[in-house]
Amino acid sequence: MPEFKSRPSPSQVLKMATVAPSAEGALRSPPEPPAPLQQPEREFTVEARTQRQMVMRRFVRHRLAMAGLVVFLLILLASTVGARLWKYSYNDILPKPDPRGAPTLDVIPWLDGDGLAWGEHPFGQDNVGHDHLARTLRGAQKSIQIALIVALVATAIGTTIGAAAGYFGGRVDTTLMRFTDVVLTIPLLVVAAALGRSLEGGPFALAFVLGVLTWTSLARVIRSDFLSLREKEFVEAARAVGVPDRRIIVKHMLPNSIGLIIVNATLAVATAVLLETALSFLGFGVRPPDTSLGQIVSEYQNAFSTRPWLFWWPGVFIIAIALSINFIGDGLRDAFDPKQNRVRA
Amino acid sequence: MLAFVIRRLLVAIPILILSTMLAFVLVTVSGDPLEDLRQSQNPNKEQLIAARREALNLDEPLPKRYWDWITGVVRGDFGQTKQGQDVGALLWSAIGITLRLVLAAVILSIIIGVLVGVVSALHQYTGFDYASTFLSFLFFAMPVFWFAVLLKQFGAIEINDWLQNPGIGFWGYAIITFLVGGLVWSLVHGRQRQITATAVSVGVTLVVLFLVDMWLADRSFSRWIATVGPETPNFEGSFWAQVGDWLGHMILPTITLAVISSAVYSRFTRASMLETLKTDYVRTARAKGLPEKRVVARHALRTGLIPITTLIALDFGAILAGAVITENVFGWKGMGSLFVNGLRTVDPYPVLGFMVVVGFSVILFNLLADIAYAYLDPRIRLA
């Protein structure tokens, strides 16, 4: 913890100063003047920081999380703005300058002496003539869109159900938790596939369905957090002055578990990317006129021996997205909970 | 204990009933099972439709159909497919195939995951720890299907080519020696011992590799690793040839499933072991002067591995879901393909049969997790 070492708090300084003279070592060597006490004005110039500022500072200092954030923002930018700026659209059928449609991207200058170059089709083309860069970017855009919606819906439902179960307890808790068990018993892939098949409404309907199914773990986490929060004095105080239940939950308790919610929502995005791509791979998610990263991998899985680039790029994008989001979530977890030991699961 | 098990099973019954009800509704709304017949050009189309309506019980109202089906399931009758096959029989053979895959993957991932987790907890912040952390994050973010296709296209073909004309080659020597040396270097403490141990292990590795290379020279093996199905159809041979054939078919799907689970297990094992190593009783054991080996093996490991049992049991559902994709890529006719094909052709009873089996096994494994937890940790009492 860099903050702790560089800047001890006033109370710690005081403790050190009062304890030091009685220590054995201090008696033998000439007692050093307790430096911090001699310049008190320096101690009190420490600027006060709000909770949010502290979290922000810790997050910004988390190197891996910042790297993840940069990578994710780059992918987001490329898949939204970049896909629009790129000269081809994902559905254009183009003439093939190279009959195999090999990628023209050149990042290793010393191999063929061309230097850094984009070329006509940086990621190559498939057998029909689609530009693979445009396709991959479009796929990434859809996958990220779906994942964000899934995380949003799942977080909203999970927080509501977890909060209600944890706060009210008793029969409400039992009913809600048994309901959660029911949703958990049905394998997620199964329900999503069954519903995805009947919903022809496109990616947004799919995203909504996935969100409705993936809230269970968050509900359990929030519930256990609320169970302990409920016993805290400030909740008791609020209840004693007659604050209505809903206001206690929203204004008094939820802000206390906001860290948990944000971290879990972030990690849910990564899970949702993997889930959506898996479903699309099986043919139950995003379907051919539209495209997503999983759909691209599924479409080209047999082209591996002839056109491996069709297969590499979407996979690399999925890994990059999931990995960077996981790093961001990890950094957020550390930032929100400095007391937690830094052992990561 | 018995009372606890019984109570848990009683709680499980309404959950199973509710989830099968939900599943039944879902599958019913997911499509029309008569669609393929409606579009057919067959002259006796009407008769076929009527026959299937009769066979699949489609004319009844939904609650009645559910009741008929669920009472059938309780008696062991899972209904029939659109082609009139008995779903129960199909399920049985599918379960056998999927279990073969899943059990091997679970065992492999437990061994690898726990081993890696414990070693990286004992050697925290070493090169090994960082490398395993990085790899498990990578596998965590890796889509199963992508990895499976990669293994199938890349691993199988390359390795089979290699098996036909095996040899280690310069890069083989260099990479294997480097890996072994790096592993030993990162796990041994103390500069002097580090240098000696690494030198010795690099030497031994080189000698072993040289011997293996000598043995491999002028030899050729058959293309052993298979990418389609659980066994070669109509394969005849001795018992060992049969086992070899099985293993050759199992190796890639098992690796696919095991790699991702073992990444999860190794993370949890590491976290749990680090926590345990910080506890007071471990410090006491060290203070008594017990050798470190004994402290770890007898004191820390036992407690540290308790959470893993729960995790493994809870992870079972995820592995089954992963098996759906793995079976799809490797062309196994197990539970996953039964389910996926059922969904594709809007065939309700195979899909429902899959859901019953999976739901039941998830509940069963949750129960096993609780019992194992109480058995391993005397602080927990089931009442």
Boltz contact constraints between the chains, C-beta under 6 A:
constraints:
  - contact:
      token1: [A, 181]
      token2: [B, 15]
      max_distance: 6.0
  - contact:
      token1: [A, 182]
      token2: [B, 15]
      max_distance: 6.0
  - contact:
      token1: [A, 182]
      token2: [B, 18]
      max_distance: 6.0
  - contact:
      token1: [A, 182]
      token2: [B, 19]
      max_distance: 6.0
  - contact:
      token1: [A, 185]
      token2: [B, 15]
      max_distance: 6.0
  - contact:
      token1: [A, 185]
      token2: [B, 19]
      max_distance: 6.0
  - contact:
      token1: [A, 185]
      token2: [B, 359]
      max_distance: 6.0
  - contact:
      token1: [A, 185]
      token2: [B, 362]
      max_distance: 6.0
  - contact:
      token1: [A, 186]
      token2: [B, 19]
      max_distance: 6.0
  - contact:
      token1: [A, 187]
      token2: [B, 317]
      max_distance: 6.0
  - contact:
      token1: [A, 187]
      token2: [B, 321]
      max_distance: 6.0
  - contact:
      token1: [A, 187]
      token2: [B, 358]
      max_distance: 6.0
  - contact:
      token1: [A, 189]
      token2: [B, 321]
      max_distance: 6.0
  - contact:
      token1: [A, 189]
      token2: [B, 324]
      max_distance: 6.0
  - contact:
      token1: [A, 190]
      token2: [B, 355]
      max_distance: 6.0
  - contact:
      token1: [A, 193]
      token2: [B, 343]
      max_distance: 6.0
  - contact:
      token1: [A, 194]
      token2: [B, 26]
      max_distance: 6.0
  - contact:
      token1: [A, 194]
      token2: [B, 27]
      max_distance: 6.0
  - contact:
      token1: [A, 194]
      token2: [B, 30]
      max_distance: 6.0
  - contact:
      token1: [A, 197]
      token2: [B, 30]
      max_distance: 6.0
  - contact:
      token1: [A, 198]
      token2: [B, 29]
      max_distance: 6.0
  - contact:
      token1: [A, 198]
      token2: [B, 30]
      max_distance: 6.0
  - contact:
      token1: [A, 274]
      token2: [B, 143]
      max_distance: 6.0
  - contact:
      token1: [A, 277]
      token2: [B, 143]
      max_distance: 6.0
  - contact:
      token1: [A, 278]
      token2: [B, 325]
      max_distance: 6.0
  - contact:
      token1: [A, 281]
      token2: [B, 145]
      max_distance: 6.0
  - contact:
      token1: [A, 297]
      token2: [B, 146]
      max_distance: 6.0
  - contact:
      token1: [A, 301]
      token2: [B, 149]
      max_distance: 6.0
  - contact:
      token1: [A, 304]
      token2: [B, 153]
      max_distance: 6.0
  - contact:
      token1: [A, 315]
      token2: [B, 146]
      max_distance: 6.0
  - contact:
      token1: [A, 318]
      token2: [B, 143]
      max_distance: 6.0
  - contact:
      token1: [A, 319]
      token2: [B, 141]
      max_distance: 6.0
  - contact:
      token1: [A, 319]
      token2: [B, 142]
      max_distance: 6.0
  - contact:
      token1: [A, 322]
      token2: [B, 141]
      max_distance: 6.0
  - contact:
      token1: [A, 323]
      token2: [B, 141]
      max_distance: 6.0
  - contact:
      token1: [A, 326]
      token2: [B, 141]
      max_distance: 6.0
  - contact:
      token1: [A, 343]
      token2: [B, 271]
      max_distance: 6.0
  - contact:
      token1: [A, 343]
      token2: [B, 274]
      max_distance: 6.0
  - contact:
      token1: [A, 345]
      token2: [B, 267]
      max_distance: 6.0
  - contact:
      token1: [A, 345]
      token2: [B, 268]
      max_distance: 6.0
  - contact:
      token1: [A, 345]
      token2: [B, 271]
      max_distance: 6.0
